[in-house]
């Protein structure tokens, strides 16, 4: 069968393939426990794991950038629609040890791809290898493709498979000679919520924006404020979180085309997401930017995301910020000399920010930047610093939450 956590060797060695008879599969399909893998940006593993726990699924393994867990078939729809911090969701088909190309072929050809991939299905292969004896990605792609084609060709009785139907993307990941063969269930990355078709320079990825908002502990009665809002991602993600709007409820996913997953599970998951939206939340989020074009883009994105009722966007200089006599939390990603401004200009901005933000009194602040000397220029030591990644750029979230 498709790789299942009922195989206890998964926990012990993670190097054994398992198969069950067709008769057993038919009687166990409804209570079948599949193995899924959700990937994330480095540094978000804990948040993603907690999210998976909250959905009622059991975690099996956490490594850099990915969390593996067991769940039923319905979880495919539930996780794709609801996971706020994941980049992609995969079905883990097999895990085995491989130090040679022949071991990769032998391990792959045992996988019952026919349970998911139909006769006309296209099955491209992609992946990567880290700290392993096998490192040639093109060679690995060819071998895994050949093994999958052999298995499917024998099952369907065809020497040449047409591959002109539904796309089933097979992805491999080899880490320290352990080969993971997976099926992409998301299609477009999960950070693409669908509310931000218009782009500005150096936009913050939605999943990272959601993460820094989550770490700031947003709550009712406390204003969420981003004085460098850009395309409004921090403000919008915070508002969606507080309204409990599922990030994927208005987009489609690759696995919706896979007969293996019940079509009704998608309908149930979307209906549950719609029912869960909060209509009476006492929360406001305000974004501002010196660029009027960014402000207009943010307003349109907030409308598409369904949060225009609790968000505002204004054109203003971040250094003109005032508390307005309310409680608030700054959550922001100012320019840091990587893709906007130069490093010297960014550091000068941090000095001016430090002076301007003193007027906010007891407001808490969560500031994401790649500058390791941010505290020096901001003239205030953070209460806590957390390492995160903005794409491939290593960053730090400087957290100021103690009353001063």
Helices and strands as residue ranges (DSSP letters): H 9-12, H 22-28, G 29-31, E 34-39, H 45-54, E 58-63, E 66-71, H 75-82, E 88-97, H 101-109, G 113-115, E 125-130, H 137-156, E 170-175, E 178-184, H 206-215, E 223-226, H 233-243, G 254-257, H 263-275, E 285-289, H 292-305, E 311-315, G 318-320, E 328-332, H 343-357, G 358-360, E 364-369, H 374-378, E 384-390, E 393-400
